[in-house]
Amino acid sequence: MKREILLIENDARILELLTRFLERRGYAVQSAASLDAADRELRLHRPDLVVSDLLVGEEHAADRLERWARADRLPPTLVVSGCLDDEVERRLAAVPEVVGTLPKPFRFEELEARLEAALEGGLAGAPAAAPGPPGAPRATGAGAT
């Protein structure tokens, strides 16, 4: 059975490229070019993993990820973004379903390794609900391999 990934990305070129890459790796991919479209997808079914950019249209995806988590609608999630900083990493660390981050630009090999680890539970490790002190490194953050 194919693992299902919901890919949230508003840049059509990146969305197409990542969708093709993931499908060639054997994943079933649903794509959402907006957070509203992602919300509709998550209401219909729960994928095995969400891969989300942070800047998706007018809304910062962290806001929506937090809401989906509070409503128990957020599957394990890998955040892939070019705007990760310490503050955003701390905010995402407080959402247990966010199992890791990957800064853009990235190599496809990095993405594939993170996806496999997230789907196997390898990124989650220790409970993510209790982030460390500000500035502390995150095992699932951008430096994780």
C-alpha positions in Angstrom: 0.0 0.0 0.0 1.4 3.4 -1.0 2.1 5.9 1.8 0.0 9.0 1.4 1.5 12.5 1.6 -0.3 15.8 1.5 2.0 18.4 0.0 1.2 22.0 0.8 3.0 24.5 -1.5 1.7 27.6 -3.2 4.5 27.9 -5.8 3.2 25.9 -8.8 6.6 25.0 -10.1 7.8 23.6 -6.8 4.5 21.8 -6.2 4.8 20.1 -9.6 8.5 19.2 -9.2 8.0 17.8 -5.7 4.8 15.9 -6.7 6.6 14.2 -9.5 9.6 13.4 -7.3 7.4 11.9 -4.6 5.2 9.9 -7.0 8.3 8.4 -8.7 9.4 7.3 -5.2 6.2 5.4 -4.8 4.2 7.8 -2.7 0.5 8.7 -3.3 0.5 12.5 -3.3 -2.3 14.9 -2.8 -1.4 18.5 -3.4 -2.7 21.7 -2.0 -1.7 25.1 -3.3 -3.4 26.9 -0.4 -4.0 26.4 3.3 -7.8 26.4 2.6 -7.3 23.6 0.0 -5.2 21.7 2.6 -7.9 22.2 5.1 -10.4 20.6 2.7 -8.1 17.7 2.1 -7.6 17.1 5.8 -11.3 17.1 6.4 -11.7 14.3 3.8 -9.0 12.0 5.0 -5.9 11.8 7.1 -2.7 11.2 5.1 0.4 9.4 6.6 2.4 12.6 6.4 2.0 16.3 5.6 4.9 18.2 3.9 4.2 21.9 4.2 5.9 25.2 3.3 5.5 28.0 5.8 4.7 30.9 3.5 1.6 29.8 1.7 -0.3 32.8 0.4 -1.3 35.4 2.9 -1.3 33.1 6.0 1.7 31.8 7.8 1.3 28.0 7.8 2.4 27.8 11.5 -0.9 29.4 12.5 -2.9 26.7 10.6 -0.7 23.8 11.8 -1.3 24.9 15.4 -5.1 25.0 14.8 -5.2 21.6 13.1 -3.1 20.1 15.9 -5.5 21.5 18.6 -8.4 20.0 16.6 -6.6 16.7 16.4 -6.6 16.9 12.6 -2.8 17.2 11.9 -0.9 14.1 10.9 2.9 13.9 11.4 4.2 17.0 9.5 7.5 17.9 8.0 7.9 21.6 7.4 10.0 22.6 4.4 10.7 26.3 4.2 13.2 29.0 3.3 12.2 31.1 6.3 13.1 29.0 9.2 14.7 30.8 12.2 15.1 30.2 15.9 11.7 31.7 16.7 9.8 29.7 14.1 11.7 26.5 15.1 10.6 27.0 18.8 7.1 27.7 17.7 7.0 24.5 15.6 8.7 22.5 18.3 5.6 23.2 20.5 3.4 21.3 18.0 4.0 17.6 18.7 2.8 16.6 15.3 5.6 18.6 13.6 8.2 15.9 13.4 10.9 18.0 11.7 12.0 20.8 9.5 14.1 21.1 6.4 15.4 24.4 5.1 15.1 25.4 1.4 17.0 25.0 -0.7 17.6 21.3 -0.1 18.9 18.3 -1.9 16.3 15.7 -2.9 18.3 13.0 -1.0 17.8 15.1 2.2 14.1 15.3 1.6 13.8 11.6 0.9 15.8 10.7 4.1 13.6 13.0 6.2 10.4 11.6 4.7 11.4 8.1 5.3 12.5 8.9 8.9 9.2 10.8 9.6 7.1 8.0 8.2 9.0 5.4 10.3 8.8 7.6 13.4 12.5 8.2 13.3 12.3 12.0 13.5 9.9 12.1 16.4 12.3 10.6 18.9 11.7 12.1 22.3 8.4 13.8 22.9 8.3 17.0 21.0 5.7 18.6 23.2 8.3 19.9 25.6 10.7 22.1 23.5 14.0 23.0 25.1 15.0 26.4 26.2 15.2 29.2 23.6 18.2 28.7 21.3 18.6 25.1 22.2 19.2 22.8 19.2 16.3 20.6 18.1 17.1 17.1 17.2 14.5 17.2 14.5 15.5 20.7 13.2 17.4 21.8 10.2 20.7 20.2 11.4 19.2 16.7 11.9 20.2 14.0 9.5 
